[in-house]
Amino acid sequence: MERRGLTVRELTERHESKYALAVAAARRGRAITEGSTPMADGRATKPVTIALDEIRKGLITVEVPPVGIK
């Protein structure tokens, strides 16, 4: 069986902040919902799944906010 890509667990292990990963995927998913064209080709139909695929492929950058901001 061919593996389709990284799992969410593997994505969270690749990025230093699970929170930043979730925020980046949610923001990109919302942008796709509002009409932005997906940058990654794939079978996914849900916006957040498309966003996670874009992150996995390095098309979207996950930025970690500085520590101490409230």
Biopython code that builds the backbone (N, CA, C, O; Angstrom):
import numpy as np
from Bio.PDB.StructureBuilder import StructureBuilder

atoms = [
    (1, "MET", "N", (0.838, -1.172, 0.000)),
    (1, "MET", "CA", (0.000, 0.000, 0.000)),
    (1, "MET", "C", (0.890, 1.246, 0.000)),
    (1, "MET", "O", (1.830, 1.343, 0.789)),
    (2, "GLU", "N", (0.594, 2.185, -0.876)),
    (2, "GLU", "CA", (1.375, 3.425, -0.962)),
    (2, "GLU", "C", (0.924, 4.401, 0.126)),
    (2, "GLU", "O", (-0.268, 4.564, 0.388)),
    (3, "ARG", "N", (1.887, 5.026, 0.733)),
    (3, "ARG", "CA", (1.608, 5.989, 1.785)),
    (3, "ARG", "C", (1.344, 7.351, 1.162)),
    (3, "ARG", "O", (2.111, 7.801, 0.311)),
    (4, "ARG", "N", (0.271, 8.009, 1.575)),
    (4, "ARG", "CA", (-0.135, 9.281, 0.963)),
    (4, "ARG", "C", (0.626, 10.474, 1.483)),
    (4, "ARG", "O", (0.742, 11.469, 0.767)),
    (5, "GLY", "N", (1.149, 10.429, 2.683)),
    (5, "GLY", "CA", (1.849, 11.587, 3.212)),
    (5, "GLY", "C", (2.007, 11.488, 4.713)),
    (5, "GLY", "O", (1.744, 10.449, 5.318)),
    (6, "LEU", "N", (2.434, 12.569, 5.291)),
    (6, "LEU", "CA", (2.633, 12.604, 6.733)),
    (6, "LEU", "C", (1.294, 12.633, 7.451)),
    (6, "LEU", "O", (0.327, 13.224, 6.973)),
    (7, "THR", "N", (1.257, 11.991, 8.597)),
    (7, "THR", "CA", (0.069, 12.065, 9.434)),
    (7, "THR", "C", (0.135, 13.343, 10.249)),
    (7, "THR", "O", (1.171, 14.007, 10.290)),
    (8, "VAL", "N", (-0.961, 13.685, 10.894)),
    (8, "VAL", "CA", (-0.979, 14.870, 11.754)),
    (8, "VAL", "C", (0.052, 14.718, 12.865)),
    (8, "VAL", "O", (0.709, 15.691, 13.233)),
    (9, "ARG", "N", (0.199, 13.531, 13.392)),
    (9, "ARG", "CA", (1.192, 13.284, 14.447)),
    (9, "ARG", "C", (2.603, 13.594, 13.941)),
    (9, "ARG", "O", (3.387, 14.239, 14.637)),
    (10, "GLU", "N", (2.916, 13.139, 12.744)),
    (10, "GLU", "CA", (4.243, 13.403, 12.179)),
    (10, "GLU", "C", (4.442, 14.893, 11.898)),
    (10, "GLU", "O", (5.544, 15.415, 12.063)),
    (11, "LEU", "N", (3.379, 15.576, 11.475)),
    (11, "LEU", "CA", (3.479, 17.016, 11.254)),
    (11, "LEU", "C", (3.771, 17.740, 12.560)),
    (11, "LEU", "O", (4.601, 18.649, 12.595)),
    (12, "THR", "N", (3.097, 17.343, 13.630)),
    (12, "THR", "CA", (3.326, 18.011, 14.914)),
    (12, "THR", "C", (4.721, 17.722, 15.440)),
    (12, "THR", "O", (5.289, 18.541, 16.163)),
    (13, "GLU", "N", (5.274, 16.588, 15.096)),
    (13, "GLU", "CA", (6.647, 16.269, 15.519)),
    (13, "GLU", "C", (7.669, 17.080, 14.709)),
    (13, "GLU", "O", (8.760, 17.360, 15.204)),
    (14, "ARG", "N", (7.331, 17.453, 13.487)),
    (14, "ARG", "CA", (8.239, 18.240, 12.643)),
    (14, "ARG", "C", (8.270, 19.713, 13.011)),
    (14, "ARG", "O", (9.245, 20.404, 12.714)),
    (15, "HIS", "N", (7.218, 20.203, 13.654)),
    (15, "HIS", "CA", (7.126, 21.621, 14.010)),
    (15, "HIS", "C", (7.231, 21.765, 15.521)),
    (15, "HIS", "O", (6.729, 20.927, 16.271)),
    (16, "GLU", "N", (7.884, 22.829, 15.960)),
    (16, "GLU", "CA", (8.137, 22.968, 17.385)),
    (16, "GLU", "C", (6.903, 23.347, 18.189)),
    (16, "GLU", "O", (6.910, 23.210, 19.413)),
    (17, "SER", "N", (5.848, 23.815, 17.543)),
    (17, "SER", "CA", (4.647, 24.227, 18.255)),
    (17, "SER", "C", (3.397, 23.636, 17.602)),
    (17, "SER", "O", (3.076, 23.946, 16.454)),
    (18, "LYS", "N", (2.704, 22.789, 18.345)),
    (18, "LYS", "CA", (1.452, 22.228, 17.845)),
    (18, "LYS", "C", (0.419, 23.334, 17.670)),
    (18, "LYS", "O", (-0.387, 23.312, 16.740)),
    (19, "TYR", "N", (0.461, 24.303, 18.583)),
    (19, "TYR", "CA", (-0.474, 25.426, 18.517)),
    (19, "TYR", "C", (-0.270, 26.209, 17.219)),
    (19, "TYR", "O", (-1.237, 26.506, 16.517)),
    (20, "ALA", "N", (0.967, 26.539, 16.902)),
    (20, "ALA", "CA", (1.260, 27.297, 15.684)),
    (20, "ALA", "C", (0.834, 26.512, 14.442)),
    (20, "ALA", "O", (0.336, 27.100, 13.482)),
    (21, "LEU", "N", (1.024, 25.203, 14.453)),
    (21, "LEU", "CA", (0.606, 24.353, 13.340)),
    (21, "LEU", "C", (-0.914, 24.404, 13.177)),
    (21, "LEU", "O", (-1.419, 24.539, 12.063)),
    (22, "ALA", "N", (-1.637, 24.297, 14.290)),
    (22, "ALA", "CA", (-3.100, 24.332, 14.241)),
    (22, "ALA", "C", (-3.605, 25.683, 13.745)),
    (22, "ALA", "O", (-4.536, 25.744, 12.942)),
    (23, "VAL", "N", (-2.994, 26.763, 14.220)),
    (23, "VAL", "CA", (-3.405, 28.107, 13.799)),
    (23, "VAL", "C", (-3.130, 28.308, 12.310)),
    (23, "VAL", "O", (-3.971, 28.850, 11.591)),
    (24, "ALA", "N", (-1.960, 27.875, 11.845)),
    (24, "ALA", "CA", (-1.616, 28.028, 10.432)),
    (24, "ALA", "C", (-2.588, 27.241, 9.546)),
    (24, "ALA", "O", (-3.036, 27.742, 8.514)),
    (25, "ALA", "N", (-2.910, 26.019, 9.947)),
    (25, "ALA", "CA", (-3.842, 25.196, 9.159)),
    (25, "ALA", "C", (-5.239, 25.796, 9.170)),
    (25, "ALA", "O", (-5.918, 25.798, 8.144)),
    (26, "ALA", "N", (-5.674, 26.303, 10.312)),
    (26, "ALA", "CA", (-7.008, 26.900, 10.404)),
    (26, "ALA", "C", (-7.101, 28.171, 9.556)),
    (26, "ALA", "O", (-8.087, 28.383, 8.851)),
    (27, "ARG", "N", (-6.069, 29.014, 9.631)),
    (27, "ARG", "CA", (-6.082, 30.251, 8.834)),
    (27, "ARG", "C", (-6.088, 29.951, 7.337)),
    (27, "ARG", "O", (-6.841, 30.556, 6.573)),
    (28, "ARG", "N", (-5.245, 29.016, 6.935)),
    (28, "ARG", "CA", (-5.187, 28.662, 5.514)),
    (28, "ARG", "C", (-6.490, 27.992, 5.077)),
    (28, "ARG", "O", (-6.980, 28.241, 3.976)),
    (29, "GLY", "N", (-7.050, 27.139, 5.945)),
    (29, "GLY", "CA", (-8.330, 26.504, 5.636)),
    (29, "GLY", "C", (-9.429, 27.530, 5.442)),
    (29, "GLY", "O", (-10.258, 27.391, 4.543)),
    (30, "ARG", "N", (-9.444, 28.558, 6.278)),
    (30, "ARG", "CA", (-10.436, 29.622, 6.133)),
    (30, "ARG", "C", (-10.227, 30.379, 4.822)),
    (30, "ARG", "O", (-11.192, 30.719, 4.138)),
    (31, "ALA", "N", (-8.975, 30.640, 4.476)),
    (31, "ALA", "CA", (-8.686, 31.334, 3.220)),
    (31, "ALA", "C", (-9.188, 30.521, 2.028)),
    (31, "ALA", "O", (-9.735, 31.078, 1.076)),
    (32, "ILE", "N", (-9.000, 29.208, 2.085)),
    (32, "ILE", "CA", (-9.480, 28.334, 1.005)),
    (32, "ILE", "C", (-11.007, 28.369, 0.955)),
    (32, "ILE", "O", (-11.590, 28.432, -0.127)),
    (33, "THR", "N", (-11.652, 28.328, 2.114)),
    (33, "THR", "CA", (-13.114, 28.399, 2.176)),
    (33, "THR", "C", (-13.628, 29.693, 1.569)),
    (33, "THR", "O", (-14.681, 29.720, 0.932)),
    (34, "GLU", "N", (-12.870, 30.771, 1.774)),
    (34, "GLU", "CA", (-13.290, 32.080, 1.282)),
    (34, "GLU", "C", (-12.896, 32.318, -0.181)),
    (34, "GLU", "O", (-13.105, 33.413, -0.703)),
    (35, "GLY", "N", (-12.331, 31.307, -0.845)),
    (35, "GLY", "CA", (-12.096, 31.413, -2.270)),
    (35, "GLY", "C", (-10.656, 31.351, -2.747)),
    (35, "GLY", "O", (-10.410, 31.374, -3.953)),
    (36, "SER", "N", (-9.697, 31.272, -1.831)),
    (36, "SER", "CA", (-8.297, 31.157, -2.243)),
    (36, "SER", "C", (-8.080, 29.822, -2.946)),
    (36, "SER", "O", (-8.627, 28.800, -2.532)),
    (37, "THR", "N", (-7.296, 29.833, -3.988)),
    (37, "THR", "CA", (-7.032, 28.616, -4.750)),
    (37, "THR", "C", (-6.028, 27.734, -4.015)),
    (37, "THR", "O", (-4.966, 28.213, -3.617)),
    (38, "PRO", "N", (-6.347, 26.452, -3.827)),
    (38, "PRO", "CA", (-5.384, 25.535, -3.191)),
    (38, "PRO", "C", (-4.097, 25.432, -4.006)),
    (38, "PRO", "O", (-4.127, 25.400, -5.236)),
    (39, "MET", "N", (-2.980, 25.380, -3.309)),
    (39, "MET", "CA", (-1.673, 25.293, -3.971)),
    (39, "MET", "C", (-1.219, 23.853, -4.168)),
    (39, "MET", "O", (-0.309, 23.597, -4.956)),
    (40, "ALA", "N", (-1.835, 22.915, -3.468)),
    (40, "ALA", "CA", (-1.432, 21.508, -3.551)),
    (40, "ALA", "C", (-2.506, 20.717, -4.291)),
    (40, "ALA", "O", (-3.702, 20.890, -4.056)),
    (41, "ASP", "N", (-2.057, 19.854, -5.181)),
    (41, "ASP", "CA", (-2.978, 18.945, -5.859)),
    (41, "ASP", "C", (-3.156, 17.719, -4.987)),
    (41, "ASP", "O", (-2.198, 17.218, -4.400)),
    (42, "GLY", "N", (-4.364, 17.248, -4.908)),
    (42, "GLY", "CA", (-4.611, 16.050, -4.116)),
    (42, "GLY", "C", (-6.083, 15.698, -4.117)),
    (42, "GLY", "O", (-6.899, 16.332, -4.786)),
    (43, "ARG", "N", (-6.394, 14.685, -3.358)),
    (43, "ARG", "CA", (-7.769, 14.196, -3.284)),
    (43, "ARG", "C", (-8.584, 14.888, -2.199)),
    (43, "ARG", "O", (-9.811, 14.786, -2.183)),
    (44, "ALA", "N", (-7.919, 15.581, -1.306)),
    (44, "ALA", "CA", (-8.598, 16.178, -0.161)),
    (44, "ALA", "C", (-9.668, 17.160, -0.626)),
    (44, "ALA", "O", (-9.491, 17.872, -1.614)),
    (45, "THR", "N", (-10.780, 17.184, 0.104)),
    (45, "THR", "CA", (-11.856, 18.107, -0.221)),
    (45, "THR", "C", (-12.124, 19.084, 0.919)),
    (45, "THR", "O", (-12.701, 20.148, 0.695)),
    (46, "LYS", "N", (-11.714, 18.741, 2.132)),
    (46, "LYS", "CA", (-11.937, 19.620, 3.274)),
    (46, "LYS", "C", (-10.823, 20.665, 3.334)),
    (46, "LYS", "O", (-9.649, 20.333, 3.169)),
    (47, "PRO", "N", (-11.186, 21.917, 3.568)),
    (47, "PRO", "CA", (-10.193, 23.004, 3.544)),
    (47, "PRO", "C", (-9.009, 22.819, 4.496)),
    (47, "PRO", "O", (-7.872, 23.089, 4.111)),
    (48, "VAL", "N", (-9.247, 22.370, 5.713)),
    (48, "VAL", "CA", (-8.131, 22.205, 6.658)),
    (48, "VAL", "C", (-7.233, 21.045, 6.234)),
    (48, "VAL", "O", (-6.019, 21.103, 6.432)),
    (49, "THR", "N", (-7.806, 20.007, 5.663)),
    (49, "THR", "CA", (-7.006, 18.895, 5.168)),
    (49, "THR", "C", (-6.130, 19.348, 4.007)),
    (49, "THR", "O", (-4.971, 18.946, 3.901)),
    (50, "ILE", "N", (-6.683, 20.179, 3.143)),
    (50, "ILE", "CA", (-5.901, 20.749, 2.042)),
    (50, "ILE", "C", (-4.763, 21.594, 2.616)),
    (50, "ILE", "O", (-3.624, 21.506, 2.157)),
    (51, "ALA", "N", (-5.079, 22.414, 3.625)),
    (51, "ALA", "CA", (-4.066, 23.261, 4.262)),
    (51, "ALA", "C", (-2.955, 22.428, 4.885)),
    (51, "ALA", "O", (-1.780, 22.768, 4.745)),
    (52, "LEU", "N", (-3.303, 21.347, 5.568)),
    (52, "LEU", "CA", (-2.283, 20.477, 6.168)),
    (52, "LEU", "C", (-1.405, 19.845, 5.091)),
    (52, "LEU", "O", (-0.201, 19.677, 5.287)),
    (53, "ASP", "N", (-2.009, 19.495, 3.955)),
    (53, "ASP", "CA", (-1.229, 18.944, 2.847)),
    (53, "ASP", "C", (-0.261, 19.998, 2.300)),
    (53, "ASP", "O", (0.877, 19.676, 1.957)),
    (54, "GLU", "N", (-0.706, 21.245, 2.220)),
    (54, "GLU", "CA", (0.167, 22.325, 1.766)),
    (54, "GLU", "C", (1.323, 22.537, 2.742)),
    (54, "GLU", "O", (2.455, 22.781, 2.322)),
    (55, "ILE", "N", (1.044, 22.444, 4.028)),
    (55, "ILE", "CA", (2.098, 22.572, 5.049)),
    (55, "ILE", "C", (3.087, 21.418, 4.907)),
    (55, "ILE", "O", (4.301, 21.621, 4.948)),
    (56, "ARG", "N", (2.559, 20.211, 4.739)),
    (56, "ARG", "CA", (3.410, 19.022, 4.593)),
    (56, "ARG", "C", (4.351, 19.155, 3.403)),
    (56, "ARG", "O", (5.506, 18.733, 3.467)),
    (57, "LYS", "N", (3.853, 19.743, 2.315)),
    (57, "LYS", "CA", (4.658, 19.896, 1.101)),
    (57, "LYS", "C", (5.565, 21.125, 1.137)),
    (57, "LYS", "O", (6.316, 21.374, 0.193)),
    (58, "GLY", "N", (5.495, 21.895, 2.228)),
    (58, "GLY", "CA", (6.353, 23.062, 2.366)),
    (58, "GLY", "C", (5.862, 24.295, 1.628)),
    (58, "GLY", "O", (6.619, 25.247, 1.442)),
    (59, "LEU", "N", (4.605, 24.289, 1.206)),
    (59, "LEU", "CA", (4.046, 25.429, 0.484)),
    (59, "LEU", "C", (3.563, 26.528, 1.430)),
    (59, "LEU", "O", (3.431, 27.686, 1.035)),
    (60, "ILE", "N", (3.305, 26.156, 2.666)),
    (60, "ILE", "CA", (2.865, 27.090, 3.703)),
    (60, "ILE", "C", (3.872, 27.021, 4.839)),
    (60, "ILE", "O", (4.288, 25.936, 5.243)),
    (61, "THR", "N", (4.259, 28.174, 5.350)),
    (61, "THR", "CA", (5.215, 28.239, 6.452)),
    (61, "THR", "C", (4.468, 28.382, 7.780)),
    (61, "THR", "O", (3.529, 29.169, 7.896)),
    (62, "VAL", "N", (4.900, 27.614, 8.768)),
    (62, "VAL", "CA", (4.326, 27.706, 10.105)),
    (62, "VAL", "C", (5.242, 28.598, 10.933)),
    (62, "VAL", "O", (6.401, 28.261, 11.174)),
    (63, "GLU", "N", (4.709, 29.743, 11.366)),
    (63, "GLU", "CA", (5.496, 30.677, 12.158)),
    (63, "GLU", "C", (5.113, 30.556, 13.624)),
    (63, "GLU", "O", (3.933, 30.575, 13.974)),
    (64, "VAL", "N", (6.124, 30.433, 14.477)),
    (64, "VAL", "CA", (5.908, 30.337, 15.908)),
    (64, "VAL", "C", (6.034, 31.742, 16.490)),
    (64, "VAL", "O", (7.047, 32.412, 16.289)),
    (65, "PRO", "N", (4.991, 32.193, 17.220)),
    (65, "PRO", "CA", (5.076, 33.540, 17.803)),
    (65, "PRO", "C", (6.148, 33.601, 18.896)),
    (65, "PRO", "O", (6.466, 32.587, 19.518)),
    (66, "PRO", "N", (6.694, 34.781, 19.123)),
    (66, "PRO", "CA", (7.688, 34.926, 20.182)),
    (66, "PRO", "C", (7.083, 34.594, 21.552)),
    (66, "PRO", "O", (5.889, 34.789, 21.777)),
    (67, "VAL", "N", (7.906, 34.103, 22.442)),
    (67, "VAL", "CA", (7.467, 33.741, 23.781)),
    (67, "VAL", "C", (7.229, 35.010, 24.593)),
    (67, "VAL", "O", (7.966, 35.988, 24.468)),
    (68, "GLY", "N", (6.206, 34.981, 25.416)),
    (68, "GLY", "CA", (5.973, 36.091, 26.327)),
    (68, "GLY", "C", (4.964, 37.103, 25.854)),
    (68, "GLY", "O", (4.691, 38.055, 26.584)),
    (69, "ILE", "N", (4.401, 36.959, 24.697)),
    (69, "ILE", "CA", (3.388, 37.906, 24.212)),
    (69, "ILE", "C", (2.050, 37.521, 24.810)),
    (69, "ILE", "O", (1.647, 36.359, 24.764)),
    (70, "LYS", "N", (1.370, 38.500, 25.369)),
    (70, "LYS", "CA", (0.049, 38.235, 25.966)),
    (70, "LYS", "C", (-0.960, 39.191, 25.426)),
    (70, "LYS", "O", (-2.130, 39.131, 25.803)),
]
sb = StructureBuilder()
sb.init_structure("model")
sb.init_model(0)
sb.init_chain("A")
sb.init_seg("    ")
for serial, (resi, resn, name, xyz) in enumerate(atoms, 1):
    if name == "N":
        sb.init_residue(resn, " ", resi, " ")
    sb.init_atom(name, np.array(xyz, "f"), 0.0, 1.0, " ", f" {name:<3s}", serial, name[0])
structure = sb.get_structure()
